[in-house]
């Protein structure tokens, strides 16, 4: 009886781990889409709304879902509450939120590089930097969708099958 309960516990836990890994794969394209959408909204606020950066970030945070909303909320607070540069506030906000995202280091570097140009140029140059960042994120999203299609089902199966293997080895 104890062996049966242990076997069930092993199967359930390894299956949950597999499903969690698969969820992480499906979360990445969704978060990249949200990030691209946020940057497009930021572009509209800068180009047509003449909205200050801290206000545009606060508005974006209200429209988006977590963890991307948390990033823009943090960025807005850092701009209004402390004496810091836009670049430093952007980078600090990225570092604060990044661990709670499903995004990879490549996306971090793209966003960090964008933050270095944010607020330093006129509106039209800023628009060009946003478009460049959007194209980089679009490429990363295509790769993330490809990885999701390739590995998501495998991760789910691998979780369950590794549990079965563990049970066979132990019993």
C-alpha positions as CSV (number, residue, x, y, z in Angstrom):
1,X,0.0,0.0,0.0
2,X,2.8,2.4,0.9
3,X,4.5,1.6,-2.4
4,X,1.4,2.4,-4.3
5,X,1.0,5.7,-2.6
6,X,4.7,6.5,-3.3
7,X,4.3,5.5,-6.9
8,X,1.2,7.8,-7.3
9,X,3.1,10.6,-5.6
10,X,6.1,10.2,-8.0
11,X,3.9,10.1,-11.1
12,X,1.8,13.2,-10.0
13,X,4.9,15.2,-9.1
14,X,6.9,14.5,-12.3
15,X,3.8,15.1,-14.4
16,X,3.3,18.5,-12.7
17,X,6.9,19.4,-13.3
18,X,6.5,18.5,-17.0
19,X,3.3,20.5,-17.3
20,X,5.0,23.5,-15.6
21,X,7.9,23.3,-18.1
22,X,5.4,23.2,-20.9
23,X,3.5,26.2,-19.5
24,X,6.8,28.2,-19.4
25,X,7.2,27.5,-23.1
26,X,3.7,28.7,-23.9
27,X,4.0,31.7,-21.6
28,X,7.0,33.2,-23.5
29,X,5.3,33.9,-26.8
30,X,2.3,35.4,-25.0
31,X,4.6,37.7,-23.0
32,X,6.5,38.7,-26.1
33,X,3.2,39.7,-27.8
34,X,2.3,41.7,-24.7
35,X,5.7,43.4,-24.7
36,X,5.4,44.3,-28.4
37,X,1.9,45.6,-27.9
38,X,3.1,47.7,-25.0
39,X,5.9,49.2,-27.1
40,X,3.4,50.0,-29.9
41,X,1.2,51.8,-27.4
42,X,4.2,53.6,-26.0
43,X,5.1,54.7,-29.5
44,X,1.5,56.1,-30.0
45,X,1.7,58.0,-26.7
46,X,5.1,59.5,-27.6
47,X,4.2,60.3,-31.2
48,X,0.6,61.5,-31.0
49,X,-0.2,62.0,-27.4
50,X,2.9,64.0,-26.4
51,X,2.5,62.2,-23.1
52,X,5.4,62.3,-20.6
53,X,7.2,59.0,-20.2
54,X,6.2,58.4,-16.6
55,X,2.6,59.0,-17.4
56,X,2.6,56.9,-20.5
57,X,4.2,54.0,-18.5
58,X,1.6,54.4,-15.8
59,X,-1.2,54.2,-18.4
60,X,0.4,51.1,-20.0
61,X,0.7,49.4,-16.6
62,X,-3.1,49.8,-16.2
63,X,-3.8,48.2,-19.6
64,X,-1.5,45.2,-19.5
65,X,-1.4,42.0,-17.6
66,X,1.3,40.9,-15.2
67,X,4.4,40.6,-15.3
68,X,4.7,43.2,-18.2
69,X,2.4,45.6,-16.3
70,X,4.6,45.3,-13.2
71,X,7.6,46.3,-15.3
72,X,5.9,49.5,-16.6
73,X,4.5,50.3,-13.1
74,X,7.9,50.0,-11.6
75,X,9.4,52.1,-14.4
76,X,6.9,54.8,-13.9
77,X,7.4,54.9,-10.1
78,X,11.2,55.0,-10.5
79,X,10.9,58.0,-12.8
80,X,8.6,59.9,-10.5
81,X,9.8,58.9,-7.0
82,X,13.6,59.2,-7.4
83,X,16.2,61.3,-9.0
84,X,17.4,58.9,-11.7
85,X,18.0,58.8,-15.5
86,X,15.5,57.2,-17.8
87,X,18.2,54.6,-18.7
88,X,18.8,53.7,-15.1
89,X,15.1,53.5,-14.2
90,X,14.5,51.3,-17.2
91,X,17.3,48.9,-16.5
92,X,16.5,48.7,-12.7
93,X,12.8,48.0,-13.6
94,X,13.9,45.3,-16.0
95,X,16.1,43.6,-13.4
96,X,13.3,43.8,-10.8
97,X,10.7,42.1,-12.9
98,X,12.8,39.9,-15.2
99,X,12.9,36.8,-13.0
100,X,9.1,36.6,-12.9
101,X,8.8,36.5,-16.7
102,X,9.2,33.6,-19.0
103,X,11.5,35.6,-21.2
104,X,15.1,34.8,-22.0
105,X,18.4,36.7,-21.9
106,X,18.2,37.7,-25.6
107,X,14.9,39.6,-24.9
108,X,16.5,41.2,-21.8
109,X,19.4,42.5,-23.9
110,X,17.0,43.9,-26.6
111,X,14.9,45.7,-23.9
112,X,18.0,46.9,-22.1
113,X,19.4,48.3,-25.4
114,X,16.1,50.0,-26.1
115,X,16.2,51.6,-22.6
116,X,19.5,53.2,-23.4
117,X,18.0,55.2,-26.2
118,X,14.7,56.0,-24.5
119,X,14.1,59.7,-23.9
120,X,17.4,60.7,-25.5
121,X,16.2,61.6,-29.0
122,X,13.4,63.6,-30.7
123,X,10.1,61.9,-31.3
124,X,10.9,60.6,-34.8
125,X,14.3,59.1,-33.8
126,X,12.5,57.6,-30.9
127,X,10.0,56.1,-33.2
128,X,12.8,54.5,-35.3
129,X,14.3,53.0,-32.1
130,X,10.9,51.6,-31.2
131,X,10.4,50.1,-34.6
132,X,13.9,48.5,-34.5
133,X,13.1,47.0,-31.0
134,X,9.7,45.7,-32.3
135,X,11.4,43.9,-35.2
136,X,13.9,42.3,-32.8
137,X,11.1,41.2,-30.5
138,X,9.1,39.9,-33.5
139,X,12.0,37.7,-34.5
140,X,12.3,36.4,-30.9
141,X,8.5,35.7,-30.8
142,X,8.7,33.7,-34.0
143,X,11.5,31.6,-32.4
144,X,9.5,31.2,-29.2
145,X,6.5,30.0,-31.1
146,X,8.6,27.5,-33.0
147,X,10.2,26.2,-29.8
148,X,6.7,26.0,-28.2
149,X,5.4,23.9,-31.1
150,X,8.5,21.7,-31.0
151,X,8.9,21.1,-27.3
152,X,5.6,21.7,-25.4
153,X,4.1,18.3,-26.0
154,X,7.4,16.6,-25.4
155,X,7.8,18.3,-22.0
156,X,4.4,17.1,-20.9
157,X,5.2,13.5,-22.0
158,X,8.7,13.6,-20.6
159,X,7.3,14.6,-17.1
160,X,5.0,11.6,-17.0
161,X,7.4,9.2,-18.6
162,X,10.3,10.2,-16.3
163,X,7.9,9.4,-13.4
164,X,7.2,5.9,-14.8
165,X,11.0,5.3,-15.2
166,X,11.6,6.4,-11.7
167,X,9.0,4.0,-10.4
168,X,10.4,1.1,-12.4
169,X,13.9,1.8,-11.1
170,X,12.8,2.2,-7.5
171,X,10.4,-0.7,-7.3
